[in-house]
Amino acid sequence: MSTTRTRTIEWQGASGARYKYWIYPLPPNFDSVPGNYLFAKEVAPGKWRPIYVGQTNDLSERFDSHHKAACFKRNGATHIHAHAHSGGEAARLAEERDLKLGLNPTCNG
């Protein structure tokens, strides 16, 4: 992932598992690697509201053409949290599902 990493956060899933994500301003500029991501709004310094959790085979895809882009904008997404994940699609989907259940993000409904 080529974008300069500035901060990290750990998001907790419904299972209790914690997942470390790097925090990037929008718009992102990622290398072509598989990974998980989370759109979020910074509501106070260091305080985040999750807006959407997802996974992809290619983080370099343009997120402005994402099928939920209108929802991200409407809900004030300010950053994307992401990490590369080489464990395969099943592992990325399991992490995505765990975080969706644990965080109940606005745009995943």
RAHUUR-V35451 format. One record per residue. PSI is psi as a letter, one per 30 degrees, with the letter a starting at -180 (none if undefined). Layout:
# RAHUUR-V35451
psi=<PSI PSI>
This chain:
# RAHUUR-V35451
psi=<k f k k k e l l l k k k l f f f k k k k k k k k l k k l i l l i l l l l l k k l k j f l j g k k j k e k k l l l f j f f k k f f g k f g e e e e e e g h k f l k k l k k j g g l e e e e e e e e e e e e e e f h k e g f none>
